[in-house]
Amino acid sequence: MYYFYWLPIGTDARIPRTPWVTWTLVAANVFVFAAMHLTPGAVAASYGWAFKAAHPTIGSALASLFLHADPLHLLGNLLFLSVFGPALESRIGWLRYGICYLACGWLSNLAQAAAILAWIPELAATPIVGASGSISGLMGLFLVRLYFARLRFASMTMLLLHGTVRPTRFTLPAVVGIALWFGLTIVQAIAEEAPETATVAHLGGALLGATFGLAMGLAAEGRLEHHLARAKRQSERGAWFAALGEVEAYLAQVPDDPAVLAQAARIQRVTHQEAQAAARFREAIRLWLRRGALRDACDGYEEMKRLLGAVTLPPVELLRVARACEELGRSADASRAYEAYGRRYPERQAASLALLKSAEIERRLLNNHGRARYIYDELLRRPLSDSTRELVEERRNATMNVLRNQSPAA
């Protein structure tokens, strides 16, 4: 006889921001459970806080979302919350996410209470506890917003006849994995294998979550991101032109997404479209600078230089990148950007000052006096004002003194 245990342990959907609400909900559930079992009399008192079909109130319906029957009940809900919550919160925002979580839990508890009163009124005084309705709502939201994602599962197949345990991992499309889970819930309800399970709350929560997702327009957002998910999978298979087509389809609708513009540039570089790749990198860096994402702009510039070599930015953007790198404490990157500005745009008024800035960073911060001397020599070959030339000669002489002192004695 075989018994199969399989649980979701993650998804392939990226999580660009810290999901503070999800981790707060996890902490709140753990805190309430610990307080209930460590405080004398709290377990008995929790009966009064719990939601009951015979006496439904908004307060008890919400309080019940943080009450759990036993450790396995708590751990199961927290596992599902940790799998489905972070990716959703980072996409729909903490406020909508929190409202959907509470609304799905509250309304699914009301649906469970209505089912109890209609079909098994003798259980009307039995508490309905747990966050299952809320988490089922998140799964419904997931089906609308991230239907294209893949779920990672861990399973443990126990072959009792031979006394062996064989743990395995596998992935499934989110639609298939969630459908199988809800199908199992329905089968258990029909077979009455888990009579304590709030089946109506599970199914009602999922339906509510999907409804909220559709009402918020998350399906259209999901279709857009699906292009990026397909591009990632095509790239992993080396189908670069197919991946580029998916990215272009996304950019046709969202042309000002700098991260995706940079992604398109990387693919175009692989497909030997260097000119197009450079244009995409420049546009991405320009957007990052406009939005104040200085670290991203500096990273994008360094990546562009690494992948495409001699390409550069327009003068205004290049100078802003140099200053941004300096503000972030990235001295080596700032020096290279200032030097690139001074060499690429020698006719501009700030060119000599940019080279001087680069030399000062090399001398003072990077302790690279040889590089600093090289830049000072370059400056002295240019037309400079008397005061600037005097300053450069002074700094060059100081640098030469350091280099002579560093040289081994003959």
Summary of the structure (lengths in Angstrom):
residues: 410
radius of gyration: 30.5
end to end distance: 85.5
largest distance: 102.0
contacts: 1290
relative contact order: 0.07
helix: 70%
strand: 8%
